[in-house]
Amino acid sequence: MNKTMGTIISEARKEKNLTQADLATAMNVTDKAVSKWERDIACPDINSIPKLAEILGEGKTVVTILPDTAERYFSTPLFDEEICF
């Protein structure tokens, strides 16, 4: 069974002995935001995922933070060729 993003964030945070407040400070968000991420009520902004992976460290990558969606996010072109200059 695949873990949710919230479970992955929670487990990685605890492995680093960080509180939700510690992670929130490092990510420049509130501890309530981190709580929502971990309960799968909300997700971190996609642009903050690399920083989150860096903070959680030790083998945590964008792909492990976004296990089921990484391929979709990173293999989808941002723009159609027709609208690119």
C-alpha positions as CSV (number, residue, x, y, z in Angstrom):
1,M,0.0,0.0,0.0
2,N,1.3,3.4,-0.9
3,K,1.8,6.0,1.8
4,T,0.1,9.3,1.5
5,M,2.2,12.5,1.1
6,G,1.1,13.5,4.6
7,T,2.4,10.2,6.1
8,I,5.7,10.5,4.3
9,I,6.2,14.1,5.6
10,S,5.2,13.1,9.1
11,E,7.5,10.1,9.3
12,A,10.4,12.0,7.8
13,R,9.9,14.9,10.1
14,K,9.9,12.6,13.1
15,E,13.0,10.7,11.9
16,K,14.8,14.1,11.9
17,N,13.4,14.8,15.5
18,L,11.7,18.0,14.2
19,T,8.5,19.3,15.6
20,Q,5.8,20.6,13.4
21,A,6.8,24.1,14.5
22,D,10.5,23.4,13.6
23,L,9.5,22.3,10.1
24,A,7.1,25.2,9.7
25,T,9.8,27.7,10.7
26,A,12.2,26.1,8.2
27,M,9.5,26.2,5.4
28,N,8.3,29.7,6.3
29,V,4.8,28.5,6.9
30,T,2.7,28.0,10.1
31,D,2.7,24.9,12.2
32,K,-1.0,24.6,11.3
33,A,-0.1,24.3,7.7
34,V,2.3,21.5,8.5
35,S,-0.4,19.8,10.5
36,K,-2.8,20.0,7.5
37,W,-0.1,18.5,5.2
38,E,0.4,15.6,7.6
39,R,-3.3,14.9,7.9
40,D,-3.7,15.1,4.1
41,I,-6.1,18.0,4.4
42,A,-3.8,20.3,2.3
43,C,-0.6,19.9,0.4
44,P,2.5,22.0,0.3
45,D,2.8,24.3,-2.7
46,I,4.5,22.4,-5.5
47,N,7.2,25.0,-5.7
48,S,8.2,24.3,-2.1
49,I,8.6,20.5,-2.5
50,P,12.4,20.7,-3.3
51,K,13.0,22.8,-0.2
52,L,10.9,20.3,1.9
53,A,12.9,17.4,0.5
54,E,16.1,19.3,1.4
55,I,15.0,19.9,4.9
56,L,13.8,16.3,5.5
57,G,17.1,15.2,3.9
58,E,18.8,11.9,4.2
59,G,17.6,10.3,1.0
60,K,14.3,12.2,0.8
61,T,13.8,13.5,-2.7
62,V,11.1,15.1,-4.6
63,V,10.1,11.7,-5.9
64,T,9.7,10.2,-2.3
65,I,7.8,13.3,-1.2
66,L,5.4,13.0,-4.2
67,P,5.4,9.2,-4.7
68,D,2.3,8.8,-6.8
69,T,2.3,12.2,-8.5
70,A,6.0,12.9,-9.2
71,E,5.9,11.4,-12.7
72,R,2.8,13.3,-13.6
73,Y,4.3,16.6,-12.4
74,F,7.7,16.2,-13.9
75,S,6.8,14.5,-17.2
76,T,4.0,16.9,-18.2
77,P,5.1,19.8,-20.3
78,L,4.4,23.1,-18.8
79,F,3.2,24.6,-22.1
80,D,1.9,23.3,-25.4
81,E,4.5,23.7,-28.1
82,E,2.0,25.8,-30.1
83,I,2.0,28.6,-27.4
84,C,5.7,28.6,-26.7
85,F,7.8,31.3,-28.5
